[in-house]
Amino acid sequence: MLTRKKGQWKLVVIAVLIVIGTMLGSAAAQKASVPKPQNKLAMGEDGVKQLLPLMNTDTKGMVSKQEFMKFMEAEFERLDKSKKGELNVTELTQSNLTATRFAGK
């Protein structure tokens, strides 16, 4: 009788371990499927690199912070068609607007 109880306990322990292992595996799989947050500044770097030649108004090959900010302000004003001081991200990302060659000059 005593060995039968030991056998039952072993089965219970094995079942509990299986359940715990399954739960841990499931949690790990869920965590792995969650995308890691990305650095938004790094994501925009390629776009900014493409704009730098347009910002270089003095053609010295260098863009000052003042030139950079002047260009971005002019581009904001150009995109703000309603002149509300804010841009609608959804509208702009779905539109056919392109950067103006002479914006910021």
C-alpha positions in Angstrom: 0.0 0.0 0.0 2.8 2.4 0.9 4.6 1.8 -2.5 1.3 2.5 -4.2 1.0 5.9 -2.5 4.6 6.7 -3.4 3.8 5.9 -7.0 0.8 8.1 -7.0 2.9 11.0 -5.5 5.5 10.5 -8.2 2.7 10.8 -10.8 1.4 13.9 -9.2 4.8 15.5 -9.0 5.5 14.7 -12.6 2.1 16.1 -13.7 2.8 19.3 -11.7 6.2 19.6 -13.3 4.7 19.2 -16.8 2.1 21.8 -16.1 4.7 24.2 -14.8 7.0 23.5 -17.7 4.1 24.2 -20.1 3.2 27.4 -18.4 6.8 28.6 -18.5 7.2 27.6 -22.1 4.0 29.5 -23.0 5.2 32.6 -21.2 8.5 32.5 -22.9 6.9 32.1 -26.3 4.6 35.1 -25.6 7.5 37.2 -24.5 9.5 36.3 -27.6 6.6 37.3 -29.8 6.5 40.8 -28.4 8.6 43.1 -30.6 11.4 45.0 -28.9 10.9 48.8 -28.8 13.0 50.5 -31.4 14.9 53.8 -31.1 12.7 56.2 -33.0 15.6 58.6 -33.6 17.7 55.8 -35.2 14.7 54.8 -37.3 14.6 58.3 -38.8 18.3 58.5 -39.5 18.1 57.4 -43.2 15.4 60.0 -43.9 17.4 62.8 -42.3 20.5 61.8 -44.3 18.6 62.2 -47.5 17.5 65.7 -46.4 20.9 66.9 -45.4 21.9 68.0 -49.0 18.8 70.1 -49.2 19.6 71.8 -45.9 23.2 72.7 -46.9 22.4 76.2 -48.2 25.9 77.5 -48.1 27.3 74.5 -50.1 30.3 74.2 -47.7 29.4 70.6 -47.0 28.4 71.4 -43.4 24.9 71.9 -42.0 24.6 74.0 -38.9 22.0 73.5 -36.3 20.5 76.8 -37.4 20.3 75.6 -41.1 18.8 72.3 -39.9 16.1 74.0 -37.7 15.3 76.6 -40.4 14.8 73.8 -43.0 12.6 71.8 -40.6 10.5 74.8 -39.7 10.0 75.7 -43.3 9.0 72.1 -44.1 6.6 72.0 -41.2 5.0 75.3 -42.4 4.7 73.8 -46.0 3.0 70.6 -44.7 0.7 72.5 -42.3 -1.9 73.3 -45.0 -4.6 74.3 -42.5 -2.1 76.5 -40.6 -3.2 75.1 -37.2 0.3 74.5 -36.0 0.0 70.8 -36.0 0.4 68.0 -38.6 -1.9 65.1 -39.1 0.4 62.0 -39.2 -2.2 59.8 -40.8 -3.0 62.2 -43.6 0.7 62.9 -44.3 1.9 59.3 -44.3 -0.9 58.3 -46.7 -0.5 61.3 -49.1 1.7 61.8 -52.1 3.5 64.9 -50.7 7.2 65.0 -51.4 10.0 67.2 -50.0 10.4 70.5 -51.8 13.9 71.0 -53.2 14.0 74.6 -52.1 12.3 74.3 -48.7 14.1 76.1 -46.0 16.0 78.5 -48.3 
